[in-house]
Amino acid sequence: MNKLNLIFGIVVLVPSIAIPQNTLKVKKQKAVQVEQTLPVICDSTEVIMSALQDRFKEIPVIAGKSTARQSYTSVWGNPETKSFTIVTTRGDVTCVLDVGTNLEVVLPSGTEV
């Protein structure tokens, strides 16, 4: 939770960020679909990547190119603390989609990526 608080603290201190404009809409799959808006944090790629590497000591674990959104999505993780961050980058803007703990890389044995 400290990591999430720190990221939100960074956002409050950096005046160039416009959180209300950066939202991710998710539709719940039920009999009746309800649209829900989730906040995301966006800033320059340099600022976000620097925070991931220097403050949280995270390294890229998984990365891939989205063909639909013309962006790169990656999961960063700290092997010691097991913290992780999921980000998406388009141009020189990176958005933090989620942060968490208890990172585990789960692949069936013998699987190569």
N, C-alpha and C positions, 0 to 999 in steps of 0.2 A: 504494500500500500504506500510505503514511503516513496517508491519510484514514481507511482502515479501522481502523488502529491507534488513531487519535484517537477515533473513534466508540466502539470497544471500551473505551478508557480512560475516556471519559465515563460509560459504562455501569457500570464498576467503581466510579467515584467517586460515583454517584448511588444512594443506598440504596433508593430507592422502586421500583427496577426489578426485576422478577422474570423473568429470562431463561428459566429452565427451563419456565415456564408458557407462554411465547410461542414456539411452534414451527409450522413450516409443513410439512405432510406432502405428499410428492410420490411418485407411483407411476411407476416406470420402465416404459415400454412395451416389453416383450419377451414371449417365449413364456410365461415365468413372471413375474408381477408381483411386484416387491419394493417394500415401503414404506420410504421414506427420510425421516428428519426433518432439516430444515434450521433452524438457529437464526435468529431475527429479534430485533431490538432495538426495544423499545417504551418510550415515555415520554409525557408530556403533549405535546399538539400544540404548545403554546407553546415548550417546550424544544427539540423537534426542529426546528421551523421557524426558530427563532432561530439554531440551529447551522448550518442550511443556508444561511441568508441572511448571517449575520455572519461565521462562521468560514470557510465554503467558498465564499462569494460566488456561490452558485447561485441561479438563478431558475427558476420553473416553465416547462417546455417543453411538456408535454402533461398534461392532466388529464381525468378522466372519472368518472362515477358508476357504481358496480357495482350492478346491480339484484338480483343474487343475494345479495350480502353486505351490502347497505345501507351502503356505504362509498364513499369517494372515493380513487381511486388516481391518483398523479401522478409524473411524471418531472421531476426538477430537474436543471439543468445549468449549468456555468460555461463560457461561450463562449470564454474565454481559455485556461483550463487543460484544457478538454475532460473534466473530471470530471463524473460524474452520480450521482444517488441516486434510487432508486425507493422511494416510500413509499405506505402506505395509511392512511387516516384514518377512524375511526369515532367519532363523538362528540368527546370531548376527548382521545382517545388516538390517537397516530400511531405506526406501526411502520415501521422501515427494513427493506425486503425485500432490497435489494441496493445495492451501490455499485460504481463502476467508472471506467474511463478511456476515452479515445478516443471521446467522444460524437460521434455523427454523426446528423443528422436526414435520413432517407432517404425521399423521396416521389417518385413518378414525376412527370415534368414535366407541368405543367398540372393537377395534382391539388390540389383545395381540400378542406380539412377543415371 
